[in-house]
Amino acid sequence: MTIAMRSYFNFDRHNTGYRQETVAGITTFFTLSYIIIVNPAILAAAGIPKGASMTATILTAIFGTLLMGVYAKRPFAVAPYMGENAFIAYTVVQTLGYSWQTAMAAIFISGILFTLITLGGLRQWLAEAIPSSLKHSFSVGIGLFLAFLGLNDMGIVTLGVPGAPVQLANIAKLPVLLSLGGLLITAILLIRKVTGALLAGMAITTTAFLVTGLVPLPAAIFSMPPSIEPIFMKINIQGALTWGFAGVIISVLVMDFVDTMGTLFGLSSRANLLDEKDNLPDIEKPMLVDALSTIAASLFGTTTAGVYIESAAGIEQGGKTGFTAIVVAALFALALFFSPLLTIVPPFAYGPAMVVVGMFMMQSVTKMDFSDYSELLPAFLTIVLMIFTFNIGVGITAGFIAYVLLKLFTGKVSHVRAGMWILALLSLTFYLFYPYH
């Protein structure tokens, strides 16, 4: 059986093994585990019960990540997206006044549509139309985005004042100092090529927080998961099939498409999974997983699911195959019953890992074309707008539009493949329906 599994996941071709993939899976899980608490907290603003929402979040992650491992054989974790959950809670429900049941119908319908266009080959065709410069910019932008999140989690960067949106926080505080110590330890372990350096850094930092009393020991280790019954299959299809609701469905479609596309290429570039044309072989498989996970998420009672950028942490630990994803799914299954224990890892502990991963993902900048400004500027806009708008979707769509416009007005329109025109038009709809403040 072991030999069969090694062959199934192509361990030898990827020069990996069970130990390496397991460490990668554990690392990804602990970097991502915050979603167990954060997603229900955000969706509570839409009136969704926190307990049931936590169970739905975990079940969605198990379904999507396990399918990613077994079917797509990629080292990517799947869970409800951050950003999309806030869009549903604060814009669709609180601002526009729709019920959360109707909002879930938008997730369900977008998942069905994504499944159909994926099976029809349209998503793969569109993905292959994206120029290499933009594909590599996704990796760089997501890397810097992760680093920014990590610095915020560490308590180093905080909100500023008008004219200076971010600023240095009080780094003299004990939690920040411990987090900086965790970053130093992680860096030393990486330089010394210690296996599982990111995971070890998180474990050491968490232990320091427990010893100093900054993080309390959990009151219980084991608990039964809250019932999902209050939100399971409570979608309101009839309420969603109205002309006024069309904008919400289109917004969900575009946000999911660009987030998944950018994350897939960004992670695959870092994991050396792209081919000589900078395409991801069999990309329709992880895309189909994304689509089916979104359908499952809506039925469980949570928002759009897809590939998580935190998967980069596991990739840096050597995760190259679907076995990494299976380990992540297994840990999410344990989290159903051990969530009090598994969620004690504070942001201060996993923040350093995200900063380090961001550094690694910067390497893709060396593959970008700095000699052709019609290639460089769209890539640059993609990177900076991801970070400075705090929205991956904004960066990607801006890059698509800028690429087509610059090629059109500089006499290089022949460089634009048909699929890019469609992506640019889809990106325009993103801005038409974007919930501006």
For each residue, the residues with C-beta under 8 A, 3 or more apart:
1: 4 5
2: 5 6
3: 6 7
4: 1 7 8
5: 1 2 8 9 323
6: 2 3 9 11 12 17
7: 3 4 10 11
8: 4 5 73
9: 5 6 14 21 73 321 322 323
10: 7 13 14 73 321
11: 6 7 14 16 17 18 21 321 323
12: 6 15
13: 10
14: 9 10 11 320 321
15: 12 320
16: 11 20 21 318 319 320 321
17: 6 11 20 21
18: 11 21 22 323
19: 22 23 195
20: 16 17 23 24 195 317 318 319
21: 9 11 16 17 18 24 25 75 318 319 320 321 323 324 327
22: 18 19 25 26 323 324 327
23: 19 20 26 27 195 196 199 317 318
24: 20 21 27 28 75 314 315 317 318 319 320 324 327
25: 21 22 28 29 75 314 319 323 324 325 326 327 328 330 331
26: 22 23 29 30 196 199 327 331
27: 23 24 30 31 196 198 199 202 313 314 316 317 319 353
28: 24 25 31 32 75 77 310 311 313 314 319 324 328
29: 25 26 32 33 77 327 328 331 332
30: 26 27 33 199 202 342 345 350
31: 27 28 198 202 310 313 314 350 353 354
32: 28 29 35 61 77 79 308 310 311 328
33: 29 30 36 335 342 343 345
34: 37 38 343 347 350
35: 32 38 39 57 61 79 80 82 308
36: 33 39 40 54 57 58 335 339 342 343
37: 34 40 41 54 343
38: 34 35 41 42 82
39: 35 36 42 43 53 54 57 79 80 82 85 302 303
40: 36 37 43 44 48 50 51 53 54 57
41: 37 38 44 50
42: 38 39 45 82 85 86 89
43: 39 40 46 48 53 85 88 89 100 302 303
44: 40 41 47 48 49 50 53 89
45: 42 89 90 93 94
46: 43 88 89 92 93 94 100 103
47: 44 93 99 100
48: 40 43 44 52 53 100 231 301 302
49: 44 52 53 226 230 231
50: 40 41 44 53 54
51: 40 54 55 226 227
52: 48 49 55 56 226 227 228 229 230 231 232 301
53: 39 40 43 44 48 49 50 56 57 231 301 302
54: 36 37 39 40 50 51 57 58 225 226 339
55: 51 52 58 59 225 226 227 228 300 336
56: 52 53 59 60 228 231 232 297 300 301 302
57: 35 36 39 40 53 54 60 61 79 80 302
58: 36 54 55 61 62 225 332 333 335 336 339
59: 55 56 62 63 228 296 300 336
60: 56 57 63 64 78 79 80 293 296 297 300 302 305
61: 32 35 57 58 64 65 77 78 79 80 305 328 329 332
62: 58 59 65 66 329 332 333
63: 59 60 66 67 78 293 296 300
64: 60 61 67 68 78 79 289 290 292 293 296 297 305 306
65: 61 62 68 69 76 77 78 79 325 326 328 329 332
66: 62 63 69 70 325 326 329
67: 63 64 70 71 72 78 289 292 293
68: 64 65 71 72 74 76 77 78 286 289 307 322 325
69: 65 66 72 73 74 322 323 324 325 326 328 329
70: 66 67 73 322 326
71: 67 68 285 288 289 322
72: 67 68 69 76 282 285 286 288 289 322
73: 8 9 10 69 70 285 321 322
74: 68 69 268 273 285 286 321 322 325
75: 21 24 25 28 271 311 314 315 319 320 321 322 323 324 325
76: 65 68 72 264 267 286 307 308 311 325
77: 28 29 32 61 65 68 307 308 310 311 314 325 328
78: 60 61 63 64 65 67 68 289 290 293 305 306 307 308 325
79: 32 35 39 57 60 61 64 65 305 308
80: 35 39 57 60 61 84 85 297 302 303 304 305
81: 84 85 255 256 259 303 304 305 306 308
82: 35 38 39 42 85 86
83: 86 87 255 259 391 392 393
84: 80 81 87 88 252 255 256 259 303 304
85: 39 42 43 80 81 82 88 89 302 303 304
86: 42 82 83 89 90 91
87: 83 84 90 91 92 251 252 255 435
88: 43 46 84 85 91 92 93 100 103 106 107 303
89: 42 43 44 45 46 85 86 92 93 94
90: 45 86 87 93 94 95
91: 86 87 88 94 95 96 435
92: 46 87 88 89 95 96 98 103 106 248
93: 45 46 47 88 89 90 96 97 98 99 100 103
94: 45 46 89 90 91 97
95: 90 91 92 435
96: 91 92 93 248
97: 93 94
98: 92 93 102 103 239 245 248
99: 47 93 102 103 236 239
100: 43 46 47 48 88 93 103 104
101: 104 105 234 235 236 239
102: 98 99 105 106 236 239 240 245
103: 46 88 92 93 98 99 100 106 107 248 303
104: 100 101 107 108 234 235 236 298 301 303
105: 101 102 108 109 235 236 237 239 240 298
106: 88 92 102 103 109 110 240 245 248 249 252
107: 88 103 104 110 111 235 252 294 297 298 303 304
108: 104 105 111 112 235 237 295 298 299
109: 105 106 112 113 237 240 249
110: 106 107 113 114 249 252 253 256 294 304
111: 107 108 114 115 291 292 293 294 295 296 297 298 304
112: 108 109 115 116 295
113: 109 110 116 117 253
114: 110 111 117 118 123 253 256 257 287 290 291 294
115: 111 112 118 119 288 291 292 295
116: 112 113 119 120
117: 113 114 120 122 123
118: 114 115 121 122 123 124 284 287 288 291
119: 115 116 284 288
120: 116 117
121: 118 124 125 284
122: 117 118 125 126
123: 114 117 118 126 127 257 283 284 287
124: 118 121 127 128 283 284 287
125: 121 122 128 129 419
126: 122 123 129 130 261 419 422 423
127: 123 124 130 261 264 265 279 280 283 287 419
128: 124 125 277 279 283 417 419
129: 125 126 417 418 419 420 422 423
130: 126 127 134 135 261 265 400 419 420 423
131: 134 135 375 403 415 420
132: 135 136 277 278 367 369
133: 136 137 368 369 375 376 378 379
134: 130 131 137 138 378 379 382 399 400 403
135: 130 131 132 138 139 265 269 274 278
136: 132 133 139 140 269 278 364 365 367 368 379
137: 133 134 140 141 364 368 378 379 380 382 383 399
138: 134 135 141 142 261 262 263 265 266 269 382 396
139: 135 136 142 143 265 266 267 269 270 361 364
140: 136 137 143 144 361 362 364 365 368 379 383
141: 137 138 144 145 262 266 382 383 384 386 387 392 395
142: 138 139 145 146 262 263 266 267 309 312 361 386 392
143: 139 140 146 147 266 270 312 357 358 359 360 361 362 364
144: 140 141 147 148 358 361 362 383 386 387
145: 141 142 148 149 309 358 386 387 392
146: 142 143 149 150 309 310 312 354 355 357 358 361
147: 143 144 150 151 354 355 357 358 359
148: 144 145 151 152 157 358 387
149: 145 146 152 153 351 354
150: 146 147 153 154 350 351 352 353 354 355 356 357 358
151: 147 148 154 156 157 351 355
152: 148 149 155 156 157 158 351
153: 149 150 179 347 348 350 351 354
154: 150 151 157 176 179 180 183 347 348 351 352 355
155: 152 158 169 170 171 173 175 176 179 348 351
156: 151 152 168 169 171 176 179 180
157: 148 151 152 154 166 167 168 169
158: 152 155 166 167 168 169
159: 165 166 167
160: 164 165 166 167
161: 164 167
162: 165
163:
164: 160 161 167
165: 159 160 162
166: 157 158 159 160
167: 157 158 159 160 161 164
168: 156 157 158 171
169: 155 156 157 158 173 176
170: 155 173 176
171: 155 156 168 176 177 180
172: 176 177
173: 155 169 170 176 177
174: 177 178 212 214
175: 155 178 179 209 214 346 348
176: 154 155 156 169 170 171 172 173 179 180 348
177: 171 172 173 174 180 181
178: 174 175 181 182 205 208 209 212 214 348
179: 153 154 155 156 175 176 182 183 205 348 349 351 352
180: 154 156 171 176 177 183 184
181: 177 178 184 185 205 208
182: 178 179 185 186 201 202 204 205 208 348 349 351 352
183: 154 179 180 186 187 201 351 352 355 356
184: 180 181 187 188
185: 181 182 188 189 200 201 204 205
186: 182 183 189 190 197 198 200 201 352 353 356
187: 183 184 190 191 356
188: 184 185 191 192
189: 185 186 192 194 197 200 201
190: 186 187 193 194 197 198 356
191: 187 188
192: 188 189
193: 190 197
194: 189 190 197 200
195: 19 20 23 317 318
196: 23 26 27 199 200 317
197: 186 189 190 193 194 200 201 317
198: 27 31 186 190 201 202 313 316 317 353 356 357
199: 23 26 27 30 196 202 203 317
200: 185 186 189 194 196 197 203 204
201: 182 183 185 186 189 197 198 204 205 352 353
202: 27 30 31 182 198 199 205 206 345 349 350 352 353
203: 199 200 206 207
204: 182 185 200 201 207 208
205: 178 179 181 182 185 201 202 208 209 348 349 352
206: 202 203 209 210 215 344 345 346 349
207: 203 204 210 211
208: 178 181 182 204 205 211 212
209: 175 178 205 206 212 214 215 346 348 349
210: 206 207 213 214 215 217 344
211: 207 208
212: 174 178 208 209
213: 210 216
214: 174 175 178 209 210 346
215: 206 209 210 344 346
216: 213
217: 210 344
218: 221 340 341 344
219: 340
220: 223 340
221: 218 338 340 341
222: 337 338 340 341
223: 220 337 338 339 340
224: 337
225: 54 55 58 228 336 337 339
226: 49 51 52 54 55
227: 51 52 55 230
228: 52 55 56 59 225 231 232 300 301
229: 52 232
230: 49 52 227 234 301
231: 48 49 52 53 56 228 234 300 301 302
232: 52 56 228 229 299 300 301
233: 299 301
234: 101 104 230 231 301
235: 101 104 105 107 108 240 298 299
236: 99 101 102 104 105 239 240
237: 105 108 109 240 241
238: 241
239: 98 99 101 102 105 236 242 245
240: 102 105 106 109 235 236 237 245 248 249
241: 237 238 245
242: 239 245 246
243: 246
244: 247
245: 98 102 106 239 240 241 242 248 249
246: 242 243 249 250
247: 244 250 251 432 433
248: 92 96 98 103 106 240 245 251 252 433
249: 106 109 110 240 245 246 252 253
250: 246 247 253 254 429 433
251: 87 247 248 254 255 430 433 434 435
252: 84 87 106 107 110 248 249 255 256 304
253: 110 113 114 249 250 256 257
254: 250 251 257 258 393 397 426 427 429 430 433
255: 81 83 84 87 251 252 258 259 304 393 430
256: 81 84 110 114 252 253 259 260 290 294 304 306
257: 114 123 253 254 260 261 426
258: 254 255 261 262 392 393 396 397 400 427 430
259: 81 83 84 255 256 262 263 306 392 393 396
260: 256 257 263 264 287 290 306 307
261: 126 127 130 138 257 258 264 265 396
262: 138 141 142 258 259 265 266 392 393 395 396
263: 138 142 259 260 266 267 306 307 308 309 392
264: 76 127 260 261 267 268 280 283 286 287 307
265: 127 130 135 138 139 261 262 268 269 274 280
266: 138 139 141 142 143 262 263 269 270 309 312 361 364
267: 76 139 142 263 264 270 271 273 307 309 311 312 315
268: 74 264 265 271 273 274 280
269: 135 136 138 139 265 266 272 273 274 278 364 367
270: 139 143 266 267 312 315 316 360 361 363 364
271: 75 267 268 315 319 320
272: 269
273: 74 267 268 269 280 281 320
274: 135 265 268 269 278 279 280
275: 278 279 280 281
276:
277: 128 132
278: 132 135 136 269 274 275
279: 127 128 274 275 283
280: 127 264 265 268 273 274 275 283 286
281: 273 275
282: 72 285
283: 123 124 127 128 264 279 280 286 287
284: 118 119 121 123 124 287 288
285: 71 72 73 74 282 288 289
286: 68 72 74 76 264 280 283 289 290 307
287: 114 118 123 124 127 260 264 283 284 290 291
288: 71 72 115 118 119 284 285 291 292
289: 64 67 68 71 72 78 285 286 292 293
290: 64 78 114 256 260 286 287 293 294 305 306 307
291: 111 114 115 118 287 288 294 295
292: 64 67 111 115 288 289 295 296
293: 60 63 64 67 78 111 289 290 296 297 305 306
294: 107 110 111 114 256 290 291 297 298 304 305 306
295: 108 111 112 115 291 292 298 299
296: 59 60 63 64 111 292 293 299 300 305
297: 56 60 64 80 107 111 293 294 300 302 303 304 305
298: 104 105 107 108 111 235 294 295 301 302 303
299: 108 232 233 235 295 296
300: 55 56 59 60 63 228 231 232 296 297
301: 48 52 53 56 104 228 230 231 232 233 234 298
302: 39 43 48 53 56 57 60 80 85 231 297 298 305
303: 39 43 80 81 84 85 88 103 104 107 297 298
304: 80 81 84 85 107 110 111 252 255 256 294 297
305: 60 61 64 78 79 80 81 290 293 294 296 297 302
306: 64 78 81 256 259 260 263 290 293 294
307: 68 76 77 78 260 263 264 267 286 290 311
308: 32 35 76 77 78 79 81 263 311
309: 142 145 146 263 266 267 312 392
310: 28 31 32 77 146 313 354
311: 28 32 75 76 77 267 307 308 314 315 319
312: 142 143 146 266 267 270 309 315 316 357 360 361
313: 27 28 31 198 310 316 317 353 354 357
314: 24 25 27 28 31 75 77 311 317 319 324 328
315: 24 75 267 270 271 311 312 318 319 320
316: 27 198 270 312 313 356 357 360
317: 20 23 24 27 195 196 197 198 199 313 314
318: 16 20 21 23 24 195 315
319: 16 20 21 24 25 27 28 75 271 311 314 315 324
320: 14 15 16 21 24 75 271 273 315 324
321: 9 10 11 14 16 21 73 74 75 324
322: 9 68 69 70 71 72 73 74 75 325 326
323: 5 9 11 18 21 22 25 69 75 326 327
324: 21 22 24 25 28 69 75 314 319 320 321 327 328
325: 25 65 66 68 69 74 75 76 77 78 322 328 329
326: 25 65 66 69 70 322 323 329 330
327: 21 22 24 25 26 29 323 324 330 331
328: 25 28 29 32 61 65 69 77 314 324 325 331 332
329: 61 62 65 66 69 325 326 332 333
330: 25 326 327 333 334
331: 25 26 29 327 328 334 335 342
332: 29 58 61 62 65 328 329 335 336
333: 58 62 329 330 336
334: 330 331 337 338 342
335: 33 36 58 331 332 338 339 342 343
336: 55 58 59 225 332 333 339
337: 222 223 224 225 334
338: 221 222 223 334 335 341 342
339: 36 54 58 223 225 335 336 342 343
340: 218 219 220 221 222 223 343 344
341: 218 221 222 338 344
342: 30 33 36 331 334 335 338 339 345
343: 33 34 36 37 335 339 340
344: 206 210 215 217 218 340 341
345: 30 33 202 206 342 349 350
346: 175 206 209 214 215 349 350
347: 34 153 154 350 351
348: 153 154 155 175 176 178 179 182 205 209 351
349: 179 182 202 205 206 209 345 346 352
350: 30 31 34 150 153 202 345 346 347 353 354
351: 149 150 151 152 153 154 155 179 182 183 347 348 354 355
352: 150 154 179 182 183 186 201 202 205 349 355 356
353: 27 31 150 186 198 201 202 313 350 356 357
354: 31 146 147 149 150 153 310 313 350 351 357 358
355: 146 147 150 151 154 183 351 352 358 359
356: 150 183 186 187 190 198 316 352 353 359 360
357: 143 146 147 150 198 312 313 316 353 354 360 361
358: 143 144 145 146 147 148 150 354 355 361 362
359: 143 147 355 356 362
360: 143 270 312 316 356 357 363
361: 139 140 142 143 144 146 266 270 312 357 358 364
362: 140 143 144 358 359 365
363: 270 360 366
364: 136 137 139 140 143 266 269 270 361 367 368
365: 136 140 362 368
366: 363
367: 132 136 269 364
368: 133 136 137 140 364 365 375 376 379
369: 132 133 372 375 376
370: 376
371: 376
372: 369 375 376
373: 376 377 406
374: 377 378 403 406 407 410 412 415
375: 131 133 368 369 372 378 379 403
376: 133 368 369 370 371 372 373 379 380
377: 373 374 380 381 402 406
378: 133 134 137 374 375 381 382 399 400 402 403 406
379: 133 134 136 137 140 368 375 376 382 383 399
380: 137 376 377 383 384
381: 377 378 384 385 395 398 399 402
382: 134 137 138 141 378 379 385 386 395 396 398 399
383: 137 140 141 144 379 380 386 387 395
384: 141 380 381 387 388 395
385: 381 382 388 389 391 394 395 398 399
386: 141 142 144 145 382 383 389 391 392 394 395 396
387: 141 144 145 148 383 384 390 395
388: 384 385
389: 385 386 394 395
390: 387
391: 83 385 386 394 395
392: 83 141 142 145 258 259 262 263 309 386 395 396
393: 83 254 255 258 259 262 396 397 430
394: 385 386 389 391 397 398
395: 141 262 381 382 383 384 385 386 387 389 391 392 398 399
396: 138 258 259 261 262 382 386 392 393 399 400 427
397: 254 258 393 394 400 401 426 427 430 431
398: 381 382 385 394 395 401 402 427
399: 134 137 378 379 381 382 385 395 396 402 403
400: 130 134 258 378 396 397 403 404 420 423 424 426 427
401: 397 398 404 405 424 427 428
402: 377 378 381 398 399 405 406
403: 131 134 374 375 378 399 400 406 407 416 420 424
404: 400 401 407 408 416 420 421 424
405: 401 402 408 409 424
406: 373 374 377 378 402 403 409 410 412
407: 374 403 404 410 412 413 415 416
408: 404 405 413 416
409: 405 406
410: 374 406 407
411:
412: 374 406 407 415 416
413: 407 408 416
414:
415: 131 374 407 412
416: 403 404 407 408 412 413 420 421
417: 128 129 420
418: 129 421 422
419: 125 126 127 128 129 130 422 423
420: 129 130 131 400 403 404 416 417 423 424
421: 404 416 418 424 425
422: 126 129 418 419 425 426
423: 126 129 130 400 419 420 426 427
424: 400 401 403 404 405 420 421 427 428
425: 421 422 428 429
426: 254 257 397 400 422 423 429 430
427: 254 258 396 397 398 400 401 423 424 430 431
428: 401 424 425 431 432
429: 250 254 425 426 432 433
430: 251 254 255 258 393 397 426 427 433 434
431: 397 427 428 434
432: 247 428 429
433: 247 248 250 251 254 429 430
434: 251 430 431
435: 87 91 95 251
436:
437:
